Amino acid sequence: MHKELNPELFGESSVNRTRVVDGNAASGMAHQQVLQVDQKLAEMRVQNHSVIEQMNRLTKQMNDFIRMSQSRFEKMQAAIEQLQSQDQTLILENNQKLNQLNQKLGERKSLDLKAQEMIDRHNNVLKSYELRLSQLQKLIVEREQQIVACTAALNDAKMEISRLKRF
């Protein structure tokens, strides 16, 4: 038996196939085997076509999924960039506010120190005033005692003069 390749494997027409089969087939059994092989080949072609269609659908679905995923990723990337931009803006604003607060705090501390210095000076003036006042009060008390002593001496002298006038 002579072996020959199926011409439909390479896309040859069915007319050439039938001539080759009719010319070379020695028996009906060989012809039947060739028909069975042709039928199996036709089934395989149908299955192959079905697989190709499924692969094409799957490829299309994958491409659609990739496009949707890319679109989502681009949207997420844009949202992330926007959030980062807002975050940077907030950081700058917070840093500016913090610097302003630090500056105000420094000014406040400086004013507090000046106020404390003024209070301390005022307290020192008051202490010196109180010291002078107490010294003046002591002096007044001493003067009053001197006045009382002088008044008593004057009264004694008046009494002595009046007694001497009587004699």
Secondary structure, 3 states (H helix, E strand, C coil): CCCCCCHHHHCCCHHHHHHHHHHHCCCHHHHHHHHHHHHHHHHHHHHHHHHHHHHHHHHHHHHHHHHHHHHHHHHHHHHHHHHHHHHHHHHHHHHHHHHHHHHHHHHHHHHHHHHHHHHHHHHHHHHHHHHHHHHHHHHHHHHHHHHHHHHHHHHHHHHHHHHHHHC
